[in-house]
Amino acid sequence: MAKKRVTITDIANEMGITPSTVSRALAGNERVSSKTRAEVLRVATGMGYQPNILAASLRKGTSDTVGMIVPRINRHFFSHVISGVEAILNPAGFNLVISQTHEREDDEHKAVRTLLRNRVSAIVISHSVETRHFDHYKKIVAEGIPLVQFDRVTETIEGSRIVNDNFLGALRSTRHLIRNNCKRIAHFAGSLHVNVYRERFEGYKYALQQNGIDFDPGLIVENCILQENGGDAAEELYRAGKIDAIFAASDFSALGALRRLKEMGVAIPEEIKIAGFANEPFAALVYPGLTSVEQNAFEMGNQVARSIISNIGRDDFVNEEIHVPVRLIPRASSFATGVTISIQDSEFNSNL
């Protein structure tokens, strides 16, 4: 038989005082003497009392809980952003509740509705790849709940946006391939309506322009961020004799390309050079090591948490965009024979 949940009334009956006194004592109300507050807390703990957080949030109109919505928890990037958020929010007295959308817009809408019903203090979100309309964001703002966007953001909604310099990361990565004698560089892009993939695409194009290389739409493969997609696209482009390098907007599609080409007997980096984006843990473990762009996800999480705290309790939310720096990590997958790592390739500053 399930154990009955201990209520404030149970504590009041045990102590011979009113439920309202117990409620005030547990809330730390100074209308109750410090001696009584201490005794109520002792009895409540001994009886196994657990506060009803939802009821408390209904009384206050909000809670000490922050809701966070991400596309996928099992990605290195998102898990490290979450860790960075918790590192600041938890010591500040906030709890983080995480939902994942699995890249589905419907799941994103459901997660927002659930968090609003639970009266969270703030909502943090990186939108799904399916999401194109943002009325659910407007609903958050209309409810007076601080909204902090990170990574995948829309500028159509005012508020705090914490992003990487995706343009610069792509520029450096493509420029690195060019410096290693590549001229026919394919780009495995994500969905270009998503800001991060659009910015990486623009950085790739700008690097070509800077170096006098004509842009070829035939070398662009959109919606190619998964391992299987990367493998298929790499095989097709290689067999057509079109490419000498690949810059992928995702380490996963870069990994797919590397594996498929190796299975085909293609020498990497001698025949095809490859670079990805995100610096997933496997990038340093595969052979040859995969050149990638470090996004500093933990620092992004810290910035997200700071924005949350600065917005909670305000009548006018801060409208700002904070850029977290990126860094190119050159590895063996992208170097021409005899070329060594250049300081310019791994620079951290934002000079173009």
Secondary structure, DSSP 8 states (H G I E B T S, - for coil): -------HHHHHHHHTS-HHHHHHHHTT-TTS-HHHHHHHHHHHHHTT----HHHHHHHHTS-SEEEEEES-TTSHHHHHHHHHHHHHHTTTT-EEEEEE-TT-HHHHHHHHHHHHHTT-SEEEE---TT----HHHHHHHHTT--EEEESS--TTS-SEEEEE-HHHHHHHHHHHHHHTT--SEEEE---TTSHHHHHHHHHHHHHHHHTT----GGGEESS--SHHHHHHHHHHHHHTT--SEEEESSHHHHHHHHHHHHHTT--TTTT-EEE-SS--GGGGTSSS--BEEE--HHHHHHHHHHHHHHHTT-SS---EEEEE--EEE--GGG--TT----TTTT--S---
